[in-house]
């Protein structure tokens, strides 16, 4: 049986943002800063993990709670190496694990191309995440990040990840009333107060 108190404390992050620090950290943090103005619940490992917390557990719980994954891909996303091999080819590469987890659970994935970075070739990716390339990429430029972010926000809204905010109610136009000049009291005195 699930503990209701535990459920109440469980993280609820509709959007989980995945990125490589050596590839696009500054860009991603700027993107998240603006995205949080549209959606309060955005998880990114830079500020979503409390001091002293187990980072693996926190990331796993955030992935479980997320309704969608945003993957930021820069020029080095697929080509950075570790121990003489591409990081993405390591089974324990956390970016690969994030993408694989979300693909297996059938959650939506939104690929962000940093500054029109070409997507990796299919043969650069391990078999378990090649389906990532089926997602339509959203190009966002550093110089025009705030403007281009609207493409991502609109895509998230279409999928119901971010709630659409209804437009303000229409207020009927009130005709302008001409100013009436002050008329002196007929008896020269002041108007009485009620």
C-alpha positions, 0 to 999 in steps of 0.5 A: 500500500502506498503511503499518502503522506509520501505521495504528497511529498513526491516531486511533481515536475511536468518537464525534466530538462536533460543536457550535458554540462560540457556541451550546453550548461549556460545555454540550458540554464538560461533556457530553464530560467525563461521556461520557468516563467511559463511552467513552475515545475521544471526540473534541471539537475543544477538547482533541482537537487538539494544539498546532501540528497542522493543525486541518483535517487533524486534524478530517478524520482524526477524522471518518474514524476515528469510528464515530458523530457526536454533534451538539449543537444549542442555540438558535443552532445554525441561526441564527448568522450570518456575513457577513450569511448563516446560517453553516449556509448557507455551503459552508465552514461546518465544522459543516455539513461534519462533518454532511455527511461523516458522512451521506455515509458512512452512519455513525450520527448522534445529535442532542442537544437542549440543554435541549429546544431545538426542532430546526431547520425543514427549510427552515433547513437546506441540502439536503445535511444535511436528512437530519440531521432524520431522527435521533431527538433526545435531550433533555439538560438542563444542570441534569440533564446527568449524569442525562440523559446516560444516554439518549445512552449507552444509545443508543450502546450499542444501536448498538454504538458503546460496548461493553456492560459485562457485569454482575458475576458473581453470587456465591451468598449464604453463610449467616451462621455464628454466632460461637463463644465462646472456650473455655479450654484444658482444662489452663489453658495456652496453645494450642501453635503449629504 
